[in-house]
């Protein structure tokens, strides 16, 4: 990487600034050219996959992406107190120059990354990762005055279970509860030639994100398909299977409780054989994945993508998840290992997609219950709202920070109270950007995100 | 009960609902909580034991048949608690440590064999409401977790107020939800009180998210939105009220870690300013950590939400996932007043849960009656009903539950347990707005894993099989196999102990046809295995009604 500010660096930073509140109008003229040059190449074949990484418990994203320019860093440090990462420890993202002792817009926006994430830094520098600042569930844009008046707010702010649902659901306060990944699959199901297998595959069990009105996610374990022992291989086993299937048929015609298990078990048997055969026949991936919980899930996603042709899939949505982020205690001690796992896992996954020739075709994105208080409760942080997220993959217009990075001043204009950042980008806008790339039409997006038109822009253009 | 009789029960219930609707909506109390006490039939005894134990056994069914349900519950309420910590300490590792195997081996032994089955079953339910987990640094002291479980066992029939305090001050909960070491705010240093326990004790252990009527329905504002039970300010103030607690015994505020003694007050770290709690309860300035804790816990204990919130969850864990509002109200009323003016008597609540007419009549009282059996309880049921014996040395050493069943006591991924009481699965159940919490664990992968665990339990780990590992818990086919001379008699016996005689006739016939391919040789083992495998992997068994 260049050791001095280049025109390209400057363009990257100014693009980020374009999403901010205090954009010098003159920079906007430069923006168009910068984006056009970074446009995505054609995908390999017609295959696209979205991979959602859900960090359960509320990841402290404001200790992932940290302002590096000196004045904004000082604000961050003043609000975070004993939980602030040192300015010298964060990995410089925008350039390797020393921090500039001023604040944007007088100087370019500068950011640093948590020191446990060097792989993510490399992806960012290579234009294969971008950050999106201050995303959270919103039913419409809100101001600090709205928050203080308790109006226009999503229900049960700061509750884990509710804000997880709001991140996953297609509209923050909607009922019935369906996910935006599921609604997308409902509308795009015809893209896939195989009607038996769901577009949506989970490596982390049940989740709302992938559930649609006609879409039910299919669950794989990290080792692939779990097959029924004792159900095939000889005459006795075949007879047993035949009786078992008759029992399932009876159950499926019975009360709804039993029918559900009957249908689930039938699907497990039928799809298990088909998916297992496809996974077995798929090319072997040589990229080595970390063997931790996230790495093994991402490895399984990669194996499934490698089997896409046999499976008859041209659009897929994957769900993986990771726990341990609810760090009310020991944030500085426990956060680094979690972030290191993410950084290594994402880098391996990106390399595997390149190995499969799908570098431009697969985009991963992060999600989490909520951001955390910028203020400290001693040695950890509490539940908050807006958060920093990131997207990776060859199609990502990387090397940039999108959205509007909040003013981190304690009790400042973006603070709902005690360092809870009021989101300036809605989950709807974040999701719509991803699904537009995935192939959803504008009218699909209005169906999937009924509140989308309430926001100033229908997307952020990061992919 | 076959399909036909289930359908008839549903039709009967529909008529009953229509009559009630035409009558202008009865509160349900006129039906009374308890049906007139009458001796339990064998099938009724099996149903009661499925709800109130870790699985009916033949001996248990015989002992309960002919008694009333009330008799059985009353007798269970009197039994002395079996201690997990005591058993845990008798099961050290080869290196002498109390490790995770000590804890889980003790849990399997007690759950499978202890006489105080109802108490243990309620404690297990409580362990999924007041959740701590060894998927955290709590795993550093499995002995401490055994003691935590004993809090739940000890208070299962005691008073909720005592339970809440014992849980609150346990070092396990203290550490898990970070009330331990929660210091008074320091504005100069920019430090606030830690909101973790304050929020979750209200959301999960006492009030729930929204204000409730006694029947568990949400109170709503004029535009129909549910009214939140508490505000962010209430959470912040409770967090400040609960400052000043840390390691107990002779430990200091920060060290050494003490996993075995209840937390103790350190008043120098307590916020003594005035606070206002949920419901506008005042905590005056100048109070000690202990005095403020008492006000805080009394406030939660007295809140009108606790009866319906905790009562409904106990119904869901023991009896049925979608109880009628009237059933919830009857249980909540037992919480509010046990009949002798005592609030929070959990023994009275458990009695109300099990003796309610809806619990006893099932589908005849509620067309949506039933619950999904959770994975751990299917495994305990299998071993209890099939006379399982421990390996030589007596340790019930089954260590595969987390990977094979997806569930292990005190080992959930977060304080939100393995599954949520409000989980609604997709499809027909969603359309009917029926919750089935346990189905949150059920997916294409888990059903196959569960079936494969049943395969091992039935076809590998039985007494007399030389290829079963020496360390395995083994079932004993000698009693069940004796029925196998008559296929119908065999299936009827399995129907009784596993399905409370509710097996549909078509299911019985299918299994009988299949089993007829096997001889009754070898003590009837092959016939028993085939019938059991089909029953225990079936959706019909998965649903407890």
Interface residues (C-beta under 8 A of the other chain):
Chain A: X56 X57 X78 X79 X81 X82 X155 X156 X157 X158 X159 X160 X161 X162 X176 X177 X202 X205 X206 X211 X216 X218 X219 X220 X221 X225 X226 X227 X228 X229 X230 X231 X236 X239 X240 X243 X244 X246 X247 X248 X250 X251 X252 X254 X255 X256 X257 X258 X259 X260 X261 X262 X263 X264 X265 X267 X268 X269 X271 X272 X323 X326 X328 X329 X373 X375 X376 X377 X378 X380 X382 X383 X410 X417 X418
Chain B: X3 X6 X135 X177 X178 X181 X182 X183 X189 X190 X191 X192 X193 X194 X195 X196 X199 X203 X209 X225 X226 X228 X232 X235 X236 X370 X372 X413 X414 X416 X420 X423 X424 X425 X426 X427 X428 X429 X430 X432 X434 X436 X439 X440 X441 X442 X443 X444 X445 X446 X447 X448 X449 X451 X452 X455 X459 X504 X506 X507 X510 X511 X513 X514 X517 X530 X533 X534 X537 X538 X539 X540 X542 X543
